[in-house]
Amino acid sequence: MSRFCTVNNISWLDHATDVVDYTYYNDTLGTYSLLDHFLCSAELRGSDSPINSYILNDGDNTSDHLAIRCEFPTGCKLPNAKMGTI
């Protein structure tokens, strides 16, 4: 995965949480895995703009995957997107 990110100039966001270290669970089988992640462009991440990613362990969630929240700093400058016509 590291090589994929490097070749494609994207960043893997680490989870900044001390509550849980998994995003998928199956209580019946007793399995817990860190399956879900966020990737973002290097331009969005920047060198001085921290992006925080959190695993949300909410009791109201009925899915077997926990939600992930990312906080992007305001004022991020993104490259101009090219708009095509359909």
Number of C-alpha atoms within 10 A of each C-alpha: 7 9 8 10 15 12 9 10 12 17 19 16 17 13 20 13 12 8 10 13 13 17 19 17 17 11 9 6 7 7 10 15 12 15 11 13 14 13 12 14 14 16 14 18 21 13 8 6 13 13 17 15 18 19 23 16 15 9 7 6 11 8 9 12 20 21 15 15 13 14 10 14 12 7 7 12 10 11 8 6 6 6 6 5 4 3
